[in-house]
Structures are given as C-alpha cells and as structure tokens.
C-alpha cells in the first residue's frame, strides 16, 4: 500500500476495469476501451469512469426496484 505523503494511485490499486469489466455490457466495455485507446484518456481516468458508471447503474436499479 502506498502511504507516502504525496499520495498517487498506482496501477496495482487501479485495476477496477479488470475486476468489474465482466459486469458491463459489451457496448460499455467498448466505450471504456475507446476512451483509453482512441481518445487517449489515462487508464486511471477510465477506471474512475468505470466506477462512476457502475455506481450510476446500481442507483438506477435501486430506484426502479430491480434489486
């Protein structure tokens, strides 16, 4: 774990897409890949987008009584 005062996320802590990618529909997986490969977004940024999308869709499911 990185406990330095100048905290910076490292790749070992940001493998969010690797963990949750199978939960996303194919079109969302493609979108996240597009952001990183074509648009040139950092992998950490894309990981955060993936988390945001995951939380948003969980919220929608709860609000619509699907869970």
Secondary structure by P-SEA (a helix, b strand, c coil): cccccccccccccccccccccccccaaaaaaaaaacccccccaaaaaaaaaaaaaaaaaaaaaaccc
